[in-house]
Amino acid sequence: MLNHYETVFILTPVLSDAQMKETADKFKNILAGANAEIVNEECWGLRKLAYPIEKKSTGFYCMLEFDAEPTVIKNLEIQFRRDEKVIRFLTTKMDKHAAEYAAKRRSLKSKKEN
């Protein structure tokens, strides 16, 4: 059974835009290789952190929303821990209300872009 997940990860601010995109693509490929279906992806760019992490006050925020088997999450989080470019990550399983809200938010965003 597929569950709906959302993962947000923060990359170190010393990366170039190309390195940031390359790292985000790496995690998308890990999910794709595990037969996860990526529903939405957003890169929020360089943001100020609420508190310093590893003596850094900013980081590149990325969010992936996907449908996957529960076993995929363990492998994904191992890859986050192994990558020194990732300074924080959080994966949450979305209940039906959160999934509906995310779908509504995506549709509003796509209307604004048109």
Backbone bond lengths (Angstrom), bond angles and torsions (degrees), N, CA, C in turn:
res aa  C-N    CA-C-N  psi(-1)  N-CA   C-N-CA  omega(-1)  CA-C   N-CA-C  phi
1 M - - - 1.456 - - 1.525 110.45 -
2 L 1.313 116.38 133.65 1.457 120.54 -179.68 1.528 110.50 -87.13
3 N 1.311 115.14 136.71 1.458 121.56 173.61 1.519 108.52 -108.49
4 H 1.328 115.58 158.54 1.460 121.23 178.96 1.531 107.98 -97.67
5 Y 1.336 117.21 123.99 1.455 122.14 -177.53 1.520 110.99 -124.23
6 E 1.314 114.18 157.53 1.465 121.22 172.67 1.523 106.24 -134.74
7 T 1.306 116.90 129.83 1.454 120.08 177.14 1.525 108.64 -125.46
8 V 1.316 114.92 134.08 1.466 121.41 176.65 1.517 106.03 -118.30
9 F 1.330 116.04 130.53 1.459 118.45 177.01 1.521 109.24 -131.78
10 I 1.327 114.84 149.35 1.464 122.00 -178.64 1.520 107.59 -113.57
11 L 1.327 115.73 125.80 1.458 121.69 179.51 1.525 109.77 -101.35
12 T 1.314 115.65 151.11 1.452 121.34 -179.15 1.536 111.02 -58.05
13 P 1.336 118.24 141.33 1.470 120.95 -174.63 1.523 114.65 -74.24
14 V 1.326 119.51 -6.31 1.464 120.59 -177.52 1.528 112.80 -82.26
15 L 1.333 117.14 -0.62 1.468 120.85 -179.71 1.524 111.50 -78.26
16 S 1.321 115.40 150.51 1.464 119.42 171.27 1.526 107.54 -79.65
17 D 1.334 116.93 168.45 1.468 120.00 178.39 1.527 111.10 -58.90
18 A 1.335 116.08 -40.61 1.468 120.02 -179.33 1.523 110.55 -64.31
19 Q 1.335 117.87 -42.34 1.467 121.09 178.94 1.525 110.83 -65.06
20 M 1.342 116.12 -38.00 1.455 120.38 179.76 1.531 109.98 -64.02
21 K 1.337 117.00 -47.01 1.463 120.98 179.02 1.531 111.15 -63.42
22 E 1.328 116.07 -39.58 1.464 121.57 179.91 1.537 110.59 -62.50
23 T 1.340 116.72 -41.89 1.458 121.19 179.89 1.531 110.37 -67.98
24 A 1.333 117.38 -42.94 1.470 120.73 177.63 1.528 109.89 -61.90
25 D 1.336 117.16 -40.87 1.467 121.05 178.42 1.525 111.18 -63.74
26 K 1.338 116.19 -35.19 1.469 120.40 178.76 1.533 110.14 -58.34
27 F 1.340 116.27 -44.98 1.461 119.62 -178.92 1.527 111.29 -71.83
28 K 1.330 117.42 -33.17 1.468 120.17 174.71 1.527 110.43 -63.88
29 N 1.329 116.50 -39.43 1.466 120.72 179.32 1.527 111.52 -67.62
30 I 1.345 116.95 -35.70 1.467 120.60 176.24 1.526 108.94 -60.98
31 L 1.346 116.42 -44.61 1.465 120.41 179.03 1.527 111.09 -65.30
32 A 1.334 116.16 -44.05 1.462 120.06 -179.41 1.527 110.41 -62.94
33 G 1.323 117.07 -37.69 1.463 121.71 178.46 1.516 112.34 -66.38
34 A 1.328 116.97 -23.27 1.473 121.58 179.23 1.535 110.97 -97.38
35 N 1.331 117.00 17.29 1.466 123.36 179.42 1.529 113.47 62.01
36 A 1.315 116.71 29.87 1.464 120.41 174.54 1.522 107.66 -86.70
37 E 1.317 115.37 145.23 1.461 120.10 179.25 1.524 108.70 -102.10
38 I 1.330 116.84 114.51 1.463 120.84 -179.08 1.527 108.01 -79.54
39 V 1.338 115.41 120.34 1.457 122.05 -175.98 1.526 110.25 -90.01
40 N 1.320 115.60 -40.51 1.468 119.90 -176.31 1.515 108.37 -153.24
41 E 1.338 114.39 148.37 1.467 119.43 176.12 1.519 107.26 -141.05
42 E 1.314 116.10 135.55 1.457 120.71 178.53 1.519 108.78 -138.87
43 C 1.317 115.59 134.54 1.460 119.93 170.40 1.517 106.31 -111.43
44 W 1.310 115.21 118.28 1.458 120.51 -174.89 1.527 112.07 -89.97
45 G 1.321 117.26 -1.19 1.456 121.31 176.32 1.520 113.22 79.44
46 L 1.326 114.55 -164.16 1.464 121.61 -176.85 1.522 109.36 -78.15
47 R 1.317 115.84 122.19 1.472 121.72 -179.53 1.514 109.69 -128.95
48 K 1.323 115.37 155.37 1.460 120.90 175.24 1.529 108.93 -76.25
49 L 1.320 116.51 137.36 1.462 121.62 178.26 1.525 109.88 -82.90
50 A 1.310 117.46 152.95 1.470 122.06 178.53 1.524 110.59 -66.35
51 Y 1.322 116.78 -30.09 1.463 121.87 178.27 1.532 106.98 -152.15
52 P 1.325 117.65 154.22 1.474 119.29 -178.01 1.528 112.22 -63.86
53 I 1.318 115.80 138.20 1.462 122.84 175.21 1.519 106.04 -124.31
54 E 1.326 116.88 124.15 1.465 121.76 -177.99 1.530 110.89 51.72
55 K 1.323 116.36 41.28 1.479 124.94 179.01 1.526 112.88 62.60
56 K 1.326 117.21 21.59 1.468 121.38 176.91 1.518 108.45 -112.17
57 S 1.334 116.45 141.05 1.466 119.84 -178.00 1.529 112.24 -107.40
58 T 1.343 117.67 -5.17 1.463 121.68 177.94 1.528 109.05 -134.05
59 G 1.336 115.86 166.39 1.454 120.58 177.11 1.519 110.11 -165.46
60 F 1.340 115.86 159.13 1.461 121.83 176.03 1.529 108.35 -86.44
61 Y 1.323 116.42 120.67 1.465 121.36 -179.70 1.523 109.99 -95.48
62 C 1.325 116.60 134.08 1.465 122.49 175.56 1.525 108.78 -134.18
63 M 1.328 115.88 144.45 1.459 120.91 179.84 1.530 108.89 -130.48
64 L 1.324 115.85 133.34 1.456 122.02 174.84 1.523 108.44 -123.28
65 E 1.300 115.86 132.52 1.464 121.87 177.00 1.527 105.48 -116.25
66 F 1.334 116.65 127.91 1.459 118.74 -173.60 1.527 111.98 -153.17
67 D 1.343 114.34 160.68 1.461 122.94 174.08 1.516 107.07 -107.02
68 A 1.359 116.15 128.20 1.463 118.93 -177.18 1.521 110.88 -156.82
69 E 1.319 114.29 166.33 1.466 121.59 172.12 1.532 107.69 -70.73
70 P 1.331 118.22 149.72 1.472 120.38 179.08 1.530 113.79 -59.16
71 T 1.342 117.45 -28.07 1.461 120.70 -178.21 1.530 112.78 -69.06
72 V 1.326 117.78 -20.84 1.468 122.47 -178.80 1.528 111.09 -66.68
73 I 1.326 116.99 -33.09 1.463 121.82 -173.45 1.525 111.82 -62.13
74 K 1.320 116.76 -41.87 1.469 120.08 -178.54 1.532 110.26 -59.73
75 N 1.318 116.62 -46.94 1.465 120.73 179.76 1.527 111.22 -63.82
76 L 1.335 116.97 -41.79 1.467 120.79 179.42 1.532 110.37 -61.05
77 E 1.332 116.97 -45.16 1.461 120.07 -177.99 1.530 112.07 -69.19
78 I 1.326 117.71 -30.63 1.468 120.27 173.98 1.531 109.06 -63.20
79 Q 1.338 116.32 -42.25 1.469 120.01 179.29 1.539 111.42 -65.42
80 F 1.346 117.02 -37.30 1.469 119.97 175.71 1.527 110.20 -60.76
81 R 1.330 116.81 -44.66 1.467 120.93 -177.97 1.523 111.84 -66.52
82 R 1.325 117.69 -33.14 1.471 121.97 -178.29 1.521 112.48 -74.90
83 D 1.320 117.39 -25.81 1.469 121.25 -174.89 1.523 109.68 -87.25
84 E 1.345 116.24 116.65 1.475 119.75 -177.76 1.525 112.97 -70.78
85 K 1.346 117.33 -11.65 1.472 119.68 177.51 1.527 112.12 -76.22
86 V 1.333 117.48 -20.26 1.468 122.49 -178.81 1.530 108.92 -88.74
87 I 1.355 116.01 119.95 1.469 117.67 179.49 1.527 112.02 -99.30
88 R 1.330 118.84 -22.51 1.471 122.63 174.37 1.523 109.02 -155.47
89 F 1.335 116.38 151.15 1.462 121.11 174.18 1.515 108.53 -151.05
90 L 1.320 115.26 154.62 1.458 121.16 176.21 1.526 107.91 -149.51
91 T 1.325 115.66 125.81 1.461 121.12 177.11 1.516 107.90 -114.91
92 T 1.324 116.41 130.26 1.463 120.35 178.97 1.525 109.41 -127.01
93 K 1.331 113.87 143.40 1.454 119.96 173.44 1.525 106.20 -85.98
94 M 1.307 116.71 127.16 1.459 121.13 -176.00 1.527 110.02 -91.56
95 D 1.330 116.32 132.35 1.457 119.32 173.94 1.527 108.41 -80.03
96 K 1.333 117.59 178.90 1.470 119.11 -174.19 1.525 112.13 -64.18
97 H 1.347 117.71 -31.58 1.470 120.09 -179.97 1.525 111.16 -69.69
98 A 1.327 116.19 -42.51 1.465 120.19 178.02 1.525 110.64 -65.29
99 A 1.325 117.00 -38.47 1.466 120.76 179.31 1.528 110.67 -66.16
100 E 1.340 116.79 -40.24 1.472 120.13 177.55 1.529 110.32 -64.27
101 Y 1.331 116.52 -42.33 1.464 120.47 179.51 1.527 109.92 -62.78
102 A 1.334 117.11 -43.89 1.466 120.97 -179.69 1.533 110.46 -62.37
103 A 1.329 117.27 -40.47 1.472 121.06 178.85 1.525 110.31 -64.57
104 K 1.341 116.85 -41.49 1.461 121.31 178.79 1.534 110.39 -63.67
105 R 1.338 115.50 -42.60 1.469 121.17 179.82 1.528 110.52 -63.09
106 R 1.344 116.58 -41.33 1.471 120.29 178.29 1.513 111.15 -63.55
107 S 1.339 117.76 -42.36 1.462 120.00 -177.78 1.533 110.88 -68.42
108 L 1.330 117.69 -36.19 1.463 120.20 175.95 1.520 111.27 -65.06
109 K 1.345 115.68 -40.12 1.455 120.30 -179.90 1.521 110.65 -65.55
110 S 1.328 117.31 -40.65 1.465 119.79 -178.82 1.527 110.66 -68.95
111 K 1.340 118.47 -31.86 1.469 121.06 176.59 1.515 111.04 -67.15
112 K 1.344 116.68 -38.11 1.472 120.36 179.28 1.520 111.55 -66.45
113 E 1.341 115.92 -34.71 1.472 119.81 -178.05 1.520 111.27 -72.62
114 N 1.313 118.36 -26.43 1.489 121.05 -178.58 1.495 112.38 -79.40
